[in-house]
Amino acid sequence: MLEALIFVVFPFCMVFAAVSDTLSMTIANRVPLLLVAVFLVAAPLTGMDWIAYGWHLAAGALVLVITFGLFALGGMGGGDAKLLAASAVWMGFNISLVEYLVVSAFIGGVLTVAILSYRGSVLSTFTSRNMFLRNLADGDGGVPYGIALGIGGLVSFPGSPMMTWALSQLATQ
């Protein structure tokens, strides 16, 4: 049962955040709250020692401080900052966090260039009424970075400590 929770919650939250950011340019607070709450409950049940548990929380806190600074400077949305920090809690201070940040940054850059190109094209005037494309076509709007964070999270999650534990449990059954 715990394995199923790990397999479902993180990926669901990443997909939900990406779709929500695409449609409304917002990421609801319940998404990062759910991620943190499930981690707080599930991680000790996996046998994670308290030192590792603390490092996972420290990773989230550090990422929150940095992303809050970026939010204050206008470089990042508040929902993106909270989602990034909550995801960092699941990754911990290890290569999974580095992979998540690098993949998300790369996809975010590609996404930004693609959206700016789309906004400058004739195609955006014809597709701007589509519910999935209207925020992407809006030249005054920002870039829904939740898409990049969602994809980055899904790409890096298989190597995270929680997923590694869940997979090892399935292998021993």
C-alpha positions as CSV (number, residue, x, y, z in Angstrom):
1,M,0.0,0.0,0.0
2,L,2.8,2.4,0.9
3,E,4.5,1.6,-2.4
4,A,1.3,2.5,-4.3
5,L,1.1,5.8,-2.5
6,I,4.7,6.6,-3.5
7,F,4.0,5.5,-7.1
8,V,0.9,7.6,-7.4
9,V,1.1,10.8,-5.4
10,F,4.3,12.4,-6.7
11,P,3.6,11.8,-10.4
12,F,0.0,12.8,-10.0
13,C,1.0,16.1,-8.4
14,M,3.5,16.8,-11.1
15,V,1.0,16.2,-13.9
16,F,-1.7,18.1,-12.1
17,A,0.6,21.1,-11.6
18,A,1.6,21.1,-15.2
19,V,-1.9,21.0,-16.5
20,S,-3.2,23.5,-14.0
21,D,-0.4,25.9,-14.8
22,T,-1.2,25.5,-18.5
23,L,-4.9,26.2,-18.1
24,S,-4.9,28.8,-15.4
25,M,-1.4,30.1,-14.9
26,T,-1.6,29.0,-11.3
27,I,-0.6,26.1,-9.2
28,A,-2.9,25.5,-6.3
29,N,-1.4,25.5,-2.8
30,R,-2.9,22.1,-2.2
31,V,-0.4,20.5,-4.6
32,P,2.8,21.4,-2.7
33,L,1.0,20.8,0.6
34,L,-0.1,17.3,-0.5
35,L,3.5,16.5,-1.6
36,V,5.0,17.6,1.7
37,A,2.3,16.0,3.8
38,V,2.6,12.6,2.1
39,F,6.4,12.8,2.3
40,L,6.2,13.6,6.1
41,V,4.0,10.6,6.7
42,A,5.4,8.1,4.2
43,A,9.2,8.6,4.5
44,P,9.5,7.3,8.1
45,L,7.4,4.3,7.2
46,T,9.9,3.4,4.5
47,G,12.6,3.0,7.2
48,M,14.3,6.3,6.3
49,D,16.5,7.2,9.2
50,W,16.0,10.5,10.9
51,I,19.2,12.1,9.6
52,A,18.2,11.4,6.0
53,Y,14.7,12.6,6.8
54,G,16.1,15.8,8.1
55,W,18.3,16.3,5.0
56,H,15.3,15.8,2.8
57,L,13.5,18.6,4.7
58,A,16.6,20.8,4.6
59,A,16.7,20.4,0.8
60,G,13.1,21.6,0.6
61,A,13.8,24.5,2.9
62,L,16.9,25.6,1.0
63,V,15.1,25.4,-2.3
64,L,12.2,27.4,-0.8
65,V,14.5,30.1,0.4
66,I,16.2,30.4,-3.0
67,T,13.0,30.3,-5.0
68,F,11.3,32.8,-2.6
69,G,14.1,35.2,-3.4
70,L,13.5,34.6,-7.1
71,F,9.8,35.2,-6.5
72,A,10.5,38.4,-4.6
73,L,12.7,39.6,-7.5
74,G,10.0,38.8,-10.0
75,G,11.9,36.0,-11.6
76,M,9.6,33.2,-10.7
77,G,5.9,32.6,-9.8
78,G,4.9,31.8,-6.3
79,G,3.2,28.5,-7.2
80,D,6.4,27.5,-9.1
81,A,8.5,28.3,-6.1
82,K,6.3,26.2,-3.7
83,L,6.1,23.3,-6.1
84,L,9.9,23.3,-6.6
85,A,10.5,23.3,-2.9
86,A,8.0,20.6,-2.2
87,S,9.5,18.4,-4.9
88,A,12.9,19.0,-3.5
89,V,11.7,17.4,-0.2
90,W,11.0,14.2,-2.2
91,M,14.4,14.3,-3.9
92,G,16.6,15.2,-0.9
93,F,20.2,16.4,-1.1
94,N,21.5,14.0,-3.7
95,I,21.9,13.5,-7.5
96,S,18.1,13.3,-7.9
97,L,17.7,16.9,-6.8
98,V,20.5,18.0,-9.2
99,E,18.9,16.0,-12.0
100,Y,15.5,17.5,-11.2
101,L,16.9,21.1,-11.3
102,V,18.9,20.6,-14.4
103,V,16.2,18.8,-16.4
104,S,13.6,21.4,-15.3
105,A,15.8,24.3,-16.2
106,F,16.6,22.8,-19.6
107,I,13.0,22.1,-20.4
108,G,12.0,25.5,-19.0
109,G,14.4,27.2,-21.4
110,V,13.1,25.2,-24.4
111,L,9.6,25.9,-23.3
112,T,10.2,29.6,-23.0
113,V,11.8,29.8,-26.4
114,A,8.9,27.8,-27.9
115,I,6.2,29.9,-26.2
116,L,7.9,33.2,-27.2
117,S,8.2,31.9,-30.8
118,Y,4.5,30.8,-30.8
119,R,3.4,34.2,-29.4
120,G,5.2,36.0,-32.3
121,S,3.6,33.8,-34.9
122,V,0.4,34.2,-36.9
123,L,-0.7,30.8,-35.5
124,S,-1.2,32.3,-32.0
125,T,-4.0,34.7,-33.3
126,F,-5.9,31.7,-34.7
127,T,-5.5,29.4,-31.7
128,S,-5.7,32.0,-28.9
129,R,-9.3,31.0,-28.1
130,N,-8.4,27.3,-27.4
131,M,-8.6,26.6,-23.7
132,F,-5.2,24.9,-23.7
133,L,-3.4,27.5,-25.8
134,R,-5.0,30.8,-24.7
135,N,-2.5,31.4,-21.9
136,L,0.4,30.4,-24.1
137,A,-0.8,32.9,-26.8
138,D,-1.2,35.8,-24.3
139,G,1.8,38.1,-24.9
140,D,1.2,39.9,-21.6
141,G,1.3,36.6,-19.6
142,G,4.2,34.8,-18.2
143,V,5.5,31.3,-19.0
144,P,3.7,28.4,-17.2
145,Y,6.9,27.0,-15.7
146,G,4.9,24.4,-13.9
147,I,5.0,22.4,-17.2
148,A,8.8,22.3,-17.0
149,L,8.7,21.4,-13.3
150,G,6.2,18.7,-13.9
151,I,8.2,17.1,-16.7
152,G,11.5,17.5,-14.8
153,G,9.9,15.9,-11.7
154,L,8.6,12.9,-13.7
155,V,12.0,12.4,-15.4
156,S,14.0,12.5,-12.2
157,F,11.6,10.8,-9.8
158,P,12.6,7.2,-10.8
159,G,16.0,7.8,-9.2
160,S,14.7,9.4,-6.1
161,P,15.2,7.7,-2.7
162,M,11.4,7.2,-2.2
163,M,11.0,5.6,-5.6
164,T,14.1,3.5,-5.2
165,W,12.8,2.2,-1.9
166,A,9.3,1.4,-3.5
167,L,10.9,-0.4,-6.4
168,S,13.1,-2.4,-4.1
169,Q,10.1,-3.5,-2.1
170,L,8.4,-4.7,-5.3
171,A,11.5,-6.6,-6.3
172,T,11.6,-8.5,-2.9
173,Q,8.0,-9.6,-3.1
